[in-house]
Amino acid sequence: MLQKKVLHLDTNHPLLWDGLQQLGFENELDAISTKEKVIQKIASYHGIVIRSRFTLDATILKEAKRLEFIARVGAGLENIDQEFAKKSNITLIAAPEGNCNAVGEHALGLLLNLMNHIHKGHQEIKNGIWLREENRGEEIEGKTIGIIGYGHTGKKFAKKLSGFDAEVIFHDIQSGLQDAFAKQVTLKELQQKADVISLHVPLTELTKHLVNKTFIEECNKSFWLLNTARGSCIHTQDVLEALKSGKIKGAGLDVLEFEKTSFETIFEQPNEILHQLIHHPNVILTPHVAGWTHESNVKLAETIVHKIKKLYF
């Protein structure tokens, strides 16, 4: 028996709870206490499982005297103070393998929807409007698709595109990632060639507001923009201006700059930029669900259990 306690700060698929229990961990769920209340009891636990309810910063981690691992049921670790965790010898575990297929499929769905005006046409017909020429679409075949970030989700998106007879290129800060599905290029070359730009990067100092006025101006073509990464990877006001000018043909956004850090809702105060985004005819918004399928729910749980098992056995 491990005799190690794990605190679950969010609800997840039962496979995660059951899997850890079978390994000998003692599970406890607390998905409602405030951060302050969690700080008061955090010293009792050897592991934390979290999605995005709040940030595990130095304030809370310094009280976690017994903590050995933090497992995030998702792809990124931006809601964890990674530097403090490393100094404290706390192992960080994420599960990008668990939802990458879901994100790849969602990105493809957004692209097909945008290029063929599916949502726009649907809304018009609901309002008694039948416009054919105005909703004439474009095909993926013959286009150049530019992927920024070639980790698990970027690779899955490229694989999904392999049957469309399109040129797929990508840029990543790591070299040597080229495979059968996409060619690695510089960011400048991607900006010169891409008809579609899709973001698949973590949120870091390098990627915050990556797609801004300067980035957009440096793109040679008008392009479709997809963001299934993090909302703050784009500068929303600059993207809106580019949508108005036509430099961005359309945007499929699963994530918004205005989301709360928990990803569970958007900011409650009135926001004119968000209002314009919601009502723009060439924008499709989804509520941070690209990686949120029934299948990925299972895969994420299985991935976390597998990685924790490898850590101890």
RACOR-V684285 format. One record per backbone hydrogen bond with DSSP energy under -1.0 kcal/mol. NH is the residue of the N-H (numbers start at 1). CO is the residue of the C=O. Records with the same first field share a line. If there is no record, write none. Layout:
# RACOR-V684285
NH = CO ; CO
This chain:
# RACOR-V684285
6 = 26
7 = 47
8 = 28
9 = 49
16 = 13
18 = 14
19 = 15
20 = 16
21 = 17
22 = 18
23 = 19
24 = 21
25 = 20
26 = 4
28 = 6
30 = 8
38 = 34
39 = 35
40 = 36
41 = 38
42 = 38
44 = 41
45 = 42
46 = 5
47 = 5
48 = 69
49 = 7
50 = 71
56 = 79
57 = 55
61 = 57
62 = 58
65 = 63
67 = 64
68 = 46
69 = 46
70 = 91
71 = 48
72 = 93
73 = 50
74 = 72
80 = 77
81 = 56
82 = 80
85 = 81
86 = 82
87 = 83
88 = 84
89 = 86
90 = 85
91 = 68
93 = 70
95 = 74
98 = 95
103 = 99
104 = 100
105 = 101
106 = 102
107 = 103
108 = 104
109 = 105
110 = 106
111 = 107
112 = 108
113 = 109
114 = 110
115 = 111
116 = 112
117 = 114
118 = 113
121 = 117
122 = 118
123 = 119
124 = 120
125 = 121
126 = 122
127 = 123
128 = 125
129 = 124
136 = 133
138 = 115
142 = 165
143 = 140
145 = 167
146 = 196
147 = 169
148 = 198
149 = 171
155 = 151
156 = 152
157 = 153
158 = 154
159 = 155
160 = 156
161 = 157
162 = 159
164 = 161
167 = 143
169 = 145
170 = 183
171 = 147
179 = 182
183 = 168
185 = 170
190 = 186
191 = 187
192 = 188
193 = 189
194 = 190
195 = 144
196 = 144
197 = 224
198 = 146
199 = 226
200 = 148
208 = 204
209 = 232
210 = 207
211 = 233
212 = 210
216 = 212
217 = 213
218 = 214
219 = 216
220 = 191
223 = 247
224 = 195
225 = 250
226 = 197
227 = 252
228 = 199
233 = 230
234 = 231
235 = 211
239 = 235
240 = 236
241 = 237
242 = 238
243 = 239
244 = 240
245 = 241
246 = 242
248 = 242
249 = 223
251 = 282
252 = 225
253 = 284
254 = 227
259 = 256
260 = 265
263 = 260
267 = 258
275 = 271
276 = 272
277 = 273
278 = 274
279 = 275
280 = 277
283 = 280
284 = 251
286 = 253
288 = 254 ; 286
292 = 289
297 = 293
298 = 294
299 = 295
300 = 296
301 = 297
302 = 298
303 = 299
304 = 300
305 = 301
306 = 302
307 = 303
308 = 304
309 = 305
310 = 306
311 = 307
312 = 308
313 = 309
